[in-house]
């Protein structure tokens, strides 16, 4: 009888312990059709010489297709062990993230406590992705990452991060990524230089403001400037483009205003490299990037969006503006239809495209010809689970 009671007690304890742990599978599939003109073609030497148009099936224009696992275990005293694994893929081809690894977006483990905050370690979306909450198009393919050539949406390895609880409307998030090189900032022995950032957010019922600072170091030398084409430097693995796009400091001021059915969003970013010299004309070392937009939640299911993004680049990089409108319609809580129309207007020396393309004038970059525009239309479907 005693053995039976002991076995029952152990079984009960096991069920209770299991109930204190949770694992969730989640994901998002995004696919659609895209038309774009101003696409480069007929390369002579290192530069495209004319433009064309194309029509293609695309994955991830409205939002990255991804899948992941996240979970927690109650450790008692209000503390939980937490983890998250997340990877991207191409809905149209089924291809995974390739060199980025199976879980190229998130692979973290840590502790969470409602009173003291959350501490995690591992691979993460870099803190510059914190502009997502303040971008009218939520960092879709044609939005706040486009005119900074992907500077706003990289991933980052070797991280430690802390998210504070919210106190009187304020919260803090900090992230620090080691280079894992024999030099603290990086010296070419690893694929990533040191990266770090911090943000402070204040949220009320009427508005939300965020201040964000981040820096990405050049893995080749630990500096705050990207590869120099004039010196024959190769483009860094894991970073986009050259100059300020690849390694730099970024200062962001971000604003949301909530007015019933309307949300107004605005941002300013100063992106600066340091110590860069002898760069070829057209390779900027500083960027001033700003945007503004409005979302009208016309009905619980339908939203209409309009936004303008603008960048000024020094050293002959010129300036460019993206004008875009679009919207979404929710067929259910998990499935929506989306539409976006956008155009990039470049100054005489600029060749920014709608996508967050590498810098350059070759056909492979997909950038329009210098001084030319690029216009696109995208319509798709997105399902979350």
NUVO-85593 format. One line per 2 residues: their letters; for each residue x, y, z of C-alpha. Coordinates in steps of 0.1 Angstrom, whole numbers, plus 5000, padded with zeros to 4 digits. Last residue first. Layout:
BEGIN
a = X,Y,Z  ...
REM end
This chain:
BEGIN
xx = 5006,5300,4633  5008,5330,4610
xx = 4995,5333,4574  5005,5360,4549
xx = 4991,5367,4515  5005,5388,4487
xx = 5005,5419,4465  5036,5439,4456
xx = 5040,5469,4433  5073,5484,4424
xx = 5090,5516,4412  5127,5524,4407
xx = 5139,5559,4399  5171,5570,4380
xx = 5198,5594,4392  5224,5566,4392
xx = 5210,5535,4374  5187,5515,4396
xx = 5201,5490,4422  5197,5453,4416
xx = 5232,5448,4432  5240,5420,4407
xx = 5236,5444,4377  5266,5464,4388
xx = 5263,5499,4401  5272,5495,4438
xx = 5260,5495,4473  5244,5462,4485
xx = 5206,5462,4482  5180,5469,4509
xx = 5151,5466,4483  5135,5497,4469
xx = 5167,5509,4453  5192,5536,4461
xx = 5212,5549,4431  5224,5583,4441
xx = 5245,5607,4420  5218,5627,4402
xx = 5192,5625,4431  5172,5594,4434
xx = 5134,5588,4436  5124,5555,4450
xx = 5088,5543,4443  5064,5522,4463
xx = 5031,5503,4460  5022,5479,4487
xx = 4994,5453,4491  4986,5427,4518
xx = 4961,5400,4524  4958,5386,4559
xx = 4956,5353,4578  4960,5346,4615
xx = 4932,5365,4632  4910,5360,4601
xx = 4906,5375,4566  4927,5404,4578
xx = 4930,5431,4552  4963,5449,4547
xx = 4976,5482,4534  4996,5501,4510
xx = 5012,5534,4501  5049,5543,4495
xx = 5071,5573,4486  5108,5565,4490
xx = 5132,5594,4489  5169,5595,4478
xx = 5200,5616,4485  5234,5619,4470
xx = 5264,5596,4478  5288,5622,4466
xx = 5309,5621,4498  5278,5626,4521
xx = 5245,5607,4521  5210,5621,4527
xx = 5182,5597,4532  5144,5599,4530
xx = 5114,5576,4538  5078,5587,4532
xx = 5048,5567,4544  5011,5559,4537
xx = 4992,5530,4553  4956,5517,4551
xx = 4943,5491,4576  4913,5467,4572
xx = 4901,5440,4597  4890,5460,4627
xx = 4879,5487,4603  4896,5518,4590
xx = 4928,5513,4610  4945,5543,4595
xx = 4983,5542,4596  5003,5573,4591
xx = 5039,5579,4581  5072,5597,4587
xx = 5108,5589,4578  5143,5601,4585
xx = 5178,5591,4576  5210,5612,4578
xx = 5239,5592,4566  5277,5596,4571
xx = 5307,5579,4556  5293,5577,4520
xx = 5308,5557,4491  5299,5578,4461
xx = 5333,5593,4457  5359,5566,4466
xx = 5369,5566,4502  5403,5580,4511
xx = 5397,5580,4549  5373,5564,4574
xx = 5383,5571,4611  5347,5570,4624
xx = 5314,5561,4606  5282,5579,4614
xx = 5245,5571,4611  5221,5598,4623
xx = 5186,5585,4624  5153,5604,4627
xx = 5119,5589,4631  5082,5595,4628
xx = 5050,5575,4633  5013,5586,4634
xx = 4987,5560,4644  4951,5566,4635
xx = 4919,5548,4645  4920,5565,4679
xx = 4949,5589,4679  4980,5570,4690
xx = 5013,5589,4684  5045,5568,4678
xx = 5080,5584,4679  5116,5574,4673
xx = 5150,5591,4679  5179,5570,4666
xx = 5217,5573,4668  5237,5548,4648
xx = 5274,5542,4650  5292,5526,4620
xx = 5303,5494,4602  5288,5480,4570
xx = 5265,5507,4556  5289,5535,4567
xx = 5315,5523,4542  5308,5492,4522
xx = 5279,5470,4514  5260,5448,4539
xx = 5275,5429,4568  5277,5392,4575
xx = 5310,5387,4556  5326,5420,4551
xx = 5329,5434,4516  5365,5430,4503
xx = 5390,5459,4507  5406,5470,4475
xx = 5419,5502,4490  5395,5524,4471
xx = 5368,5500,4478  5371,5507,4515
xx = 5355,5481,4538  5333,5495,4566
xx = 5341,5521,4592  5338,5520,4630
xx = 5370,5500,4634  5376,5465,4648
xx = 5400,5456,4620  5385,5429,4598
xx = 5354,5424,4619  5343,5461,4612
xx = 5324,5472,4643  5287,5477,4645
xx = 5273,5504,4669  5240,5511,4685
xx = 5221,5539,4702  5183,5541,4705
xx = 5159,5566,4720  5123,5556,4720
xx = 5090,5575,4723  5055,5563,4727
xx = 5023,5583,4726  4987,5586,4738
xx = 4982,5557,4762  5017,5560,4775
xx = 5050,5543,4766  5086,5555,4773
xx = 5114,5536,4757  5151,5535,4764
xx = 5175,5517,4740  5210,5503,4742
xx = 5235,5490,4717  5265,5467,4711
xx = 5285,5450,4684  5321,5437,4685
xx = 5333,5425,4651  5319,5394,4634
xx = 5334,5368,4611  5363,5360,4633
xx = 5402,5362,4629  5400,5395,4611
xx = 5410,5417,4640  5378,5423,4660
xx = 5368,5448,4688  5383,5428,4717
xx = 5414,5416,4697  5419,5378,4699
xx = 5385,5375,4683  5353,5363,4699
xx = 5337,5396,4686  5315,5399,4717
xx = 5280,5411,4713  5263,5434,4738
xx = 5226,5442,4740  5206,5465,4762
xx = 5169,5471,4766  5153,5496,4790
xx = 5117,5503,4800  5098,5534,4810
xx = 5060,5537,4816  5063,5542,4854
xx = 5085,5510,4855  5084,5485,4827
xx = 5105,5454,4834  5141,5455,4821
xx = 5153,5436,4790  5190,5425,4792
xx = 5211,5410,4765  5243,5389,4761
xx = 5252,5382,4725  5277,5360,4707
xx = 5259,5364,4673  5241,5393,4657
xx = 5213,5395,4630  5210,5425,4607
xx = 5179,5447,4602  5187,5484,4603
xx = 5219,5486,4582  5200,5468,4554
xx = 5211,5492,4526  5204,5524,4546
xx = 5178,5535,4521  5159,5502,4522
xx = 5160,5493,4559  5132,5517,4569
xx = 5107,5505,4542  5104,5484,4511
xx = 5111,5448,4522  5088,5453,4552
xx = 5104,5469,4582  5070,5473,4600
xx = 5054,5493,4572  5047,5524,4593
xx = 5081,5520,4610  5081,5528,4648
xx = 5078,5493,4663  5104,5480,4638
xx = 5130,5506,4648  5142,5482,4674
xx = 5158,5462,4646  5189,5482,4655
xx = 5192,5459,4685  5206,5431,4663
xx = 5182,5401,4658  5196,5376,4682
xx = 5222,5348,4686  5230,5337,4721
xx = 5225,5349,4757  5194,5361,4776
xx = 5186,5381,4807  5150,5392,4814
xx = 5137,5416,4840  5139,5420,4878
xx = 5103,5419,4889  5086,5398,4862
xx = 5116,5374,4862  5131,5359,4831
xx = 5163,5337,4828  5183,5328,4797
xx = 5186,5309,4765  5188,5322,4730
xx = 5190,5310,4693  5172,5337,4673
xx = 5174,5349,4637  5197,5323,4619
xx = 5182,5293,4636  5192,5267,4609
xx = 5224,5284,4602  5232,5318,4585
xx = 5251,5301,4557  5218,5288,4543
xx = 5187,5305,4557  5164,5278,4544
xx = 5151,5271,4510  5114,5262,4506
xx = 5114,5277,4472  5085,5302,4473
xx = 5082,5303,4510  5119,5312,4515
xx = 5131,5305,4550  5139,5322,4583
xx = 5150,5307,4616  5139,5310,4652
xx = 5149,5293,4684  5139,5308,4718
xx = 5146,5299,4754  5134,5308,4789
xx = 5142,5296,4824  5117,5312,4847
xx = 5119,5332,4879  5090,5342,4902
xx = 5104,5324,4932  5102,5291,4914
xx = 5121,5277,4885  5091,5277,4861
xx = 5103,5265,4827  5099,5285,4796
xx = 5094,5280,4758  5100,5292,4723
xx = 5102,5274,4690  5105,5289,4656
xx = 5094,5294,4620  5100,5322,4596
xx = 5088,5339,4564  5100,5375,4567
xx = 5073,5402,4564  5055,5421,4537
xx = 5081,5412,4510  5089,5379,4525
xx = 5087,5355,4496  5085,5366,4460
xx = 5070,5355,4427  5083,5376,4398
xx = 5075,5403,4372  5104,5423,4358
xx = 5113,5456,4343  5143,5469,4324
xx = 5171,5494,4328  5203,5503,4309
xx = 5241,5505,4313  5248,5484,4344
xx = 5283,5490,4358  5315,5471,4364
xx = 5327,5468,4329  5296,5469,4307
xx = 5265,5455,4323  5234,5451,4302
xx = 5207,5452,4329  5195,5472,4359
xx = 5158,5471,4372  5140,5504,4370
xx = 5107,5486,4369  5092,5463,4395
xx = 5063,5439,4396  5059,5415,4426
xx = 5037,5385,4433  5032,5371,4468
xx = 5043,5349,4497  5046,5352,4535
xx = 5045,5323,4558  5048,5329,4596
xx = 5057,5307,4625  5051,5293,4659
xx = 5058,5262,4679  5053,5267,4717
xx = 5071,5249,4745  5058,5251,4781
xx = 5070,5241,4816  5051,5244,4849
xx = 5026,5217,4838  5054,5192,4835
xx = 5064,5197,4871  5028,5192,4882
xx = 5024,5160,4862  5057,5147,4876
xx = 5047,5156,4911  5014,5137,4907
xx = 5032,5107,4893  5057,5107,4923
xx = 5028,5109,4947  5010,5080,4930
xx = 5042,5059,4932  5046,5067,4969
xx = 5009,5057,4976  5013,5024,4957
xx = 5045,5017,4976  5028,5024,5009
x = 5000,5000,5000
REM end
